[in-house]
Amino acid sequence: MTAIEMKMSLLQEVMDLNDDEQLIKKALSSIRRLKEKAWAKEVDMDAYVEPTKEQILADIREGLKDLKDLREGKDVGHKFMDAREWLKTLD
């Protein structure tokens, strides 16, 4: 069963709750709780450290230097990919 099919099945189950307000509230609460748990597992906010202004500027400088080197014909490794190559990776 694909994700879309599962979503449709979930929606159908919710639609079949027959206007029972208490049951709908419980279902909504359960879904939100499951969603929050899944989000917490995917993104551990304590592990994320926001980059400083200096780090961002250093990354930009490095990228611009790599572009300059590429235009001058210097070897920059596999940092850049042709747009057609990139599109093929999406298949």
KETOR-29698 format. One record per atom (N, C-alpha, C): residue number from 1; atom name; z, x, y. Coordinates in steps of 0.1 Angstrom, whole numbers, always signed. Layout:
N
R num atome Z X Y
R NUM CA Z X Y
...
//
This chain:
91
R num atome Z X Y
R 1 N +0 +8 -12
R 1 CA +0 +0 +0
R 1 C +0 +9 +12
R 2 N -9 +6 +21
R 2 CA -10 +14 +34
R 2 C +0 +10 +44
R 3 N +2 +18 +54
R 3 CA +12 +15 +64
R 3 C +8 +2 +71
R 4 N -5 +0 +74
R 4 CA -9 -13 +80
R 4 C -5 -25 +72
R 5 N -8 -23 +59
R 5 CA -5 -34 +50
R 5 C +10 -37 +49
R 6 N +18 -26 +50
R 6 CA +33 -28 +49
R 6 C +37 -35 +62
R 7 N +31 -31 +74
R 7 CA +35 -37 +86
R 7 C +32 -52 +86
R 8 N +20 -55 +81
R 8 CA +16 -69 +80
R 8 C +25 -77 +71
R 9 N +29 -71 +60
R 9 CA +39 -77 +51
R 9 C +52 -80 +58
R 10 N +57 -70 +65
R 10 CA +69 -71 +73
R 10 C +68 -83 +83
R 11 N +57 -83 +90
R 11 CA +55 -94 +100
R 11 C +55 -107 +93
R 12 N +49 -108 +82
R 12 CA +48 -121 +75
R 12 C +62 -125 +70
R 13 N +70 -116 +66
R 13 CA +84 -119 +62
R 13 C +92 -124 +74
R 14 N +90 -118 +85
R 14 CA +97 -122 +97
R 14 C +93 -136 +101
R 15 N +80 -138 +100
R 15 CA +75 -151 +104
R 15 C +80 -163 +95
R 16 N +84 -159 +83
R 16 CA +88 -169 +73
R 16 C +103 -172 +75
R 17 N +110 -167 +85
R 17 CA +124 -169 +87
R 17 C +128 -184 +91
R 18 N +118 -192 +94
R 18 CA +120 -206 +98
R 18 C +129 -209 +109
R 19 N +128 -202 +120
R 19 CA +136 -205 +132
R 19 C +151 -205 +130
R 20 N +156 -198 +120
R 20 CA +170 -196 +118
R 20 C +175 -185 +128
R 21 N +180 -188 +139
R 21 CA +183 -179 +150
R 21 C +193 -168 +145
R 22 N +203 -171 +138
R 22 CA +213 -161 +132
R 22 C +206 -151 +123
R 23 N +197 -156 +114
R 23 CA +190 -148 +105
R 23 C +180 -139 +112
R 24 N +174 -144 +122
R 24 CA +164 -136 +130
R 24 C +172 -125 +137
R 25 N +183 -128 +143
R 25 CA +191 -118 +150
R 25 C +196 -107 +141
R 26 N +200 -111 +129
R 26 CA +204 -101 +119
R 26 C +192 -92 +115
R 27 N +181 -98 +112
R 27 CA +169 -90 +109
R 27 C +165 -80 +120
R 28 N +165 -85 +132
R 28 CA +162 -77 +143
R 28 C +171 -65 +145
R 29 N +184 -68 +143
R 29 CA +194 -58 +144
R 29 C +192 -47 +133
R 30 N +189 -52 +121
R 30 CA +187 -43 +110
R 30 C +175 -34 +112
R 31 N +164 -40 +117
R 31 CA +152 -32 +119
R 31 C +155 -21 +130
R 32 N +161 -25 +141
R 32 CA +164 -16 +152
R 32 C +173 -4 +147
R 33 N +183 -8 +138
R 33 CA +192 +2 +133
R 33 C +184 +12 +124
R 34 N +175 +7 +116
R 34 CA +167 +16 +107
R 34 C +158 +25 +115
R 35 N +153 +19 +126
R 35 CA +144 +26 +135
R 35 C +151 +38 +142
R 36 N +164 +35 +146
R 36 CA +172 +45 +153
R 36 C +175 +56 +143
R 37 N +179 +53 +131
R 37 CA +182 +63 +121
R 37 C +170 +72 +118
R 38 N +158 +66 +116
R 38 CA +146 +73 +114
R 38 C +143 +82 +125
R 39 N +144 +78 +138
R 39 CA +142 +86 +150
R 39 C +151 +97 +150
R 40 N +164 +95 +147
R 40 CA +174 +106 +148
R 40 C +171 +117 +138
R 41 N +165 +113 +126
R 41 CA +162 +123 +116
R 41 C +150 +131 +121
R 42 N +140 +124 +127
R 42 CA +128 +131 +131
R 42 C +130 +141 +143
R 43 N +138 +136 +152
R 43 CA +140 +144 +164
R 43 C +155 +147 +166
R 44 N +158 +159 +163
R 44 CA +172 +164 +165
R 44 C +173 +169 +180
R 45 N +178 +160 +188
R 45 CA +178 +163 +203
R 45 C +187 +175 +206
R 46 N +197 +178 +197
R 46 CA +206 +189 +200
R 46 C +198 +202 +198
R 47 N +188 +202 +190
R 47 CA +180 +214 +187
R 47 C +170 +217 +198
R 48 N +167 +207 +206
R 48 CA +157 +209 +216
R 48 C +163 +215 +228
R 49 N +156 +226 +233
R 49 CA +160 +232 +245
R 49 C +149 +232 +255
R 50 N +151 +225 +266
R 50 CA +140 +224 +276
R 50 C +137 +238 +282
R 51 N +124 +241 +282
R 51 CA +120 +254 +288
R 51 C +123 +255 +303
R 52 N +126 +267 +307
R 52 CA +128 +270 +321
R 52 C +115 +271 +328
R 53 N +116 +270 +341
R 53 CA +104 +272 +350
R 53 C +98 +285 +347
R 54 N +106 +296 +346
R 54 CA +100 +309 +343
R 54 C +93 +310 +330
R 55 N +98 +303 +319
R 55 CA +91 +303 +307
R 55 C +78 +296 +307
R 56 N +78 +285 +315
R 56 CA +65 +277 +316
R 56 C +55 +285 +324
R 57 N +59 +292 +334
R 57 CA +50 +300 +342
R 57 C +45 +312 +334
R 58 N +54 +318 +326
R 58 CA +49 +329 +317
R 58 C +39 +324 +307
R 59 N +41 +313 +301
R 59 CA +31 +307 +292
R 59 C +18 +305 +298
R 60 N +18 +299 +310
R 60 CA +6 +297 +318
R 60 C -1 +310 +321
R 61 N +6 +320 +325
R 61 CA +0 +333 +328
R 61 C -6 +339 +316
R 62 N +1 +338 +304
R 62 CA -5 +343 +292
R 62 C -18 +336 +288
R 63 N -18 +323 +289
R 63 CA -30 +315 +286
R 63 C -42 +319 +295
R 64 N -39 +321 +308
R 64 CA -50 +324 +317
R 64 C -55 +339 +315
R 65 N -46 +347 +311
R 65 CA -49 +361 +307
R 65 C -58 +361 +295
R 66 N -55 +353 +285
R 66 CA -63 +351 +273
R 66 C -77 +346 +276
R 67 N -78 +336 +285
R 67 CA -90 +331 +289
R 67 C -99 +341 +296
R 68 N -93 +349 +304
R 68 CA -100 +360 +311
R 68 C -105 +370 +301
R 69 N -97 +374 +291
R 69 CA -101 +383 +281
R 69 C -112 +378 +273
R 70 N -112 +365 +270
R 70 CA -122 +358 +262
R 70 C -136 +359 +270
R 71 N -135 +356 +283
R 71 CA -147 +356 +291
R 71 C -153 +370 +292
R 72 N -144 +380 +291
R 72 CA -149 +394 +292
R 72 C -153 +399 +279
R 73 N -152 +391 +268
R 73 CA -157 +395 +255
R 73 C -147 +403 +247
R 74 N -135 +403 +251
R 74 CA -124 +410 +244
R 74 C -120 +401 +232
R 75 N -114 +407 +222
R 75 CA -110 +400 +210
R 75 C -96 +394 +213
R 76 N -95 +381 +212
R 76 CA -83 +374 +215
R 76 C -77 +367 +203
R 77 N -82 +371 +191
R 77 CA -78 +365 +179
R 77 C -83 +351 +177
R 78 N -75 +343 +170
R 78 CA -78 +329 +167
R 78 C -72 +319 +177
R 79 N -70 +323 +189
R 79 CA -63 +315 +199
R 79 C -72 +303 +204
R 80 N -85 +305 +203
R 80 CA -94 +295 +209
R 80 C -104 +291 +198
R 81 N -108 +278 +199
R 81 CA -116 +272 +189
R 81 C -127 +264 +196
R 82 N -139 +265 +191
R 82 CA -150 +258 +196
R 82 C -147 +243 +194
R 83 N -152 +235 +204
R 83 CA -149 +220 +203
R 83 C -155 +214 +190
R 84 N -166 +219 +186
R 84 CA -172 +213 +174
R 84 C -164 +216 +162
R 85 N -158 +229 +161
R 85 CA -149 +233 +150
R 85 C -137 +224 +150
R 86 N -131 +222 +162
R 86 CA -119 +214 +163
R 86 C -122 +199 +158
R 87 N -133 +194 +162
R 87 CA -137 +180 +158
R 87 C -138 +179 +142
R 88 N -143 +190 +136
R 88 CA -145 +190 +122
R 88 C -131 +190 +115
R 89 N -121 +196 +121
R 89 CA -107 +196 +115
R 89 C -101 +182 +115
R 90 N -106 +173 +123
R 90 CA -101 +159 +124
R 90 C -105 +151 +112
R 91 N -116 +155 +106
R 91 CA -121 +147 +94
R 91 C -112 +147 +83
//
